[in-house]
Amino acid sequence: MKRNIIILVIFSAALINNAFAQKATDALLLSQHYSGSTARSAGMGGAFGALGGDPSVLSSNPAGIAVYRGSEFTFSPALNFTNTNTQFDHASFNEKYNKLILNNIAYIYTWNFFGGKGLRSMNFGIAYNHLSDFNGKAYIWSPEAGSSMLDGFVWHANYGNNGQPLRTDQFDDFYEGLAYDTYGIDNDPDYPGYFWNPYIAKGDVYGQPMKRTMYTKGGIGEYALSLGANLNHTLYIGATLGIQDVNYEESYFHEESPDFNDFQYFNFSQDYTLSGVGLNFKAGMIFRPVQMLRLGAAIHSPTRFWLKPYLLTGMETEFRTPPAGETNTSFEQEVESDPSQKRFNILTPWRYQLNVATILSNFAVVNIDMEYVNYSSCQILPNSDYQDATDYASEAFKNNINIKGGAEFRLGFLYLRGGIAYYGSPYKEEYLSEFNKSHLGTMSYSGGIGFRARSFYMDGAYTFMKLPQRDPVLYQTYDDLGLFDVVSPMKTSSGKFILTFGFKF
């Protein structure tokens, strides 16, 4: 029987660690950006830091705004494609998700100063640049599952008080409390003070159909207010005040149908959302020592986010024979938790960029960007409540270098582009699962084409990104050796098609 455990692993300790890890994961989620808001920059892998003259640089190297010689308006819709493959019980499941988004809209105004040397022009820009996508959908299904989500609830109820059973008023209202209120777990009549679930009551009888659907939605966008100056067409400087808007939603719906004589069905749902705003400052410069060479550098302050989380869980059970103490011929229960909405702040890392570009007459341009980010410096605030989460981020995350490179070739009024980007893994190796250790980072590949006339241009680009494998925990169960996670290896790839319409005046 599953109540006879040889080694006791304290479930509550695991829950506390998961809570810290969740906040640290939130910090990481808000710290990773994948550049390329316009089709031109996306087609070159997001590598545009030393070239300038594109609205995407307002969120990367703001000195690029000073390269503009005239005023401009751009608009960039995009269609995002996500493909997710999951594995469970030796079976694979594939799900696709598509979403239309606004990737960029910007207005750049230029003041030109003619004659003499020194300050040749100044530029003001306001832009919205889409930085990250969180959209995806996945599911798993098993005709004969070998464990149940209710197992973890029973473990916590039986051993959550330093190896001793919890009182019912000590149950977590989001998890085992819901299970107890709906009779998903109940008092064990053979062991007073302990608890069991219907599977244990039947003698550890499993093999029930199980299904879970999961999805994520949202993204990060930045409203950039930028100012730049062109000093004698040799030195370009710029600064950006960035206001970031974040909206993240993660939900799942888990259901099992044991169809016992008494217990027929249950489902459990969870909705977690994170919304808020962030503020940062960026400064950059581009130096052109000779006509064909541009050298750039930029620094991004940490983004301070003011965030509002929202957590809601619910559970529903159906019994053909009512539980003890209930008199209805059939019995259904449905309970929801009270939402959790405790606000908190996140401080993302400093970011440092170096850029180099070469311009080969009117034929081609090549740009390489390198970015250093120390993800272990993330902070979750206030310290009085989340110091352990900040410590977890410091222990689990590391610094790395992101590298992007791209080229553009001119064929008359047509432009052909290609690019590649590498985003290093933010995790220290010891914090990656065995499934993930082969993934050293994220690769992005892109290509594009453009048409440019005197006062109008149109660009198109497609980017493909293969994300590292993840191993989301579906639920927890246990055996004679203790508690363990039931995971579903998940591989995700995404593609994005971007169109940019630009008007010069």
LINPELIN-V488139 format. One line per field, one symbol per residue. ss: DSSP state (H for helix, E for strand, L for the rest). psi: psi as a letter, one per 30 degrees, with the letter a starting at -180 (. if undefined). burial: + if it has 24 or more other C-alpha atoms within 12 Angstrom, else -. Layout:
BEGIN
ss=???
psi=???
burial=???
END
This chain:
BEGIN
ss=LLLLLLLLLLHHHHHHHHHHHHHHHHHHHHHLLLLLLLHHHHHLLLLLLLLLLLHHHHHLLHHHHHHLLLLEEEEEEEEEEEEEEEEELLEEEEEEEEEEEEEEEEEEEEEELLLLLLEEEEEEEEEEEEEEELLEEEEEEEEEELLLLHHHHHHHHHHLELLELLLHHHLLLLLHHHHHHLLLEEELLLLLLLEEEHHHHLLLLLLEEEEEEEEEEEEEEEEEEEEEEEELLLEEEEEEEEEEEEEEEEEEEEEEELLLLLEEEEEEEEEEEEEEEEEEEEEEEEEEEELLEEEEEEEELLLEEEEEEEEEEEEEEEELLLLLLLLLLLEEEEEELLLELLLEEEELLLEEEEEEEEEELLLEEEEEEEEEEEHHHLEEELHHHHHHHHHHHHHHELEEEEEEEEEEEEELLEEEEEEEEEEELLELHHHLLLLLLLLLEEEEEEEEEEEELLLEEEEEEEEEEELLLEEEEEEEEEELLEEEEEEEEEEEEEEEEEEEEEEEL
psi=kffjkekjkjeeeeeeeeeeeeeeeeeeeffkkjlheleeeefgggjgefeagkffffgdjffffffkfllkklkjllkkkkkkklkkhglkkkklkkkkljfkklkkkkjkjkkalbjflkkkkklkkkekkgklklllkkfikgalffeeeeeeefgfihflkllfffkkffcfeeeefggellkjffikfllllfeefghhjaglkkkkkklllaaklkjkjlklkjjhgekklllkjkjkkkjkkklljkkkifhleejekllklkkklklallklkkkllkkjelefkkklklkklkkjkjkjljkkllkklkkekklkfkfkelkkkkkllkkkhjlllkjlllkkkkkkkkjibgelkkkkkkkkkjffgkkklleffgeeeeeeeeefllllkkkkkllkkkibgkkklllkkkjlkfkkefgkleefffjfakkkklllklkkaegklkkklkkkkjllklikjeakalaffaklkjljkkkkkklkkkkkkkkk.
burial=-++----+++++--+----+++++++++++++++++++++++++++++++++++++++++++++++++++++++++++++++++++++----+++++-+-++++++++++++-------+++++++++++++++++++++++--++++++++++++++++----++-+--+++++++++++++++++------++++++++--+-+-++++++++++++++++++++++++++++++++++++++++++++++++++++--+++++++++++++++++++++++++++----+++++++++++++++++++++++++++---+-------+++++++------++++++++++++++++----++++++++++++++++++----+-++++++++++++++++++++++-----++++++++++++++-------+--++++++++++++++----++++++++++++++++-++++++--+++++++++++++++++++++++-
END
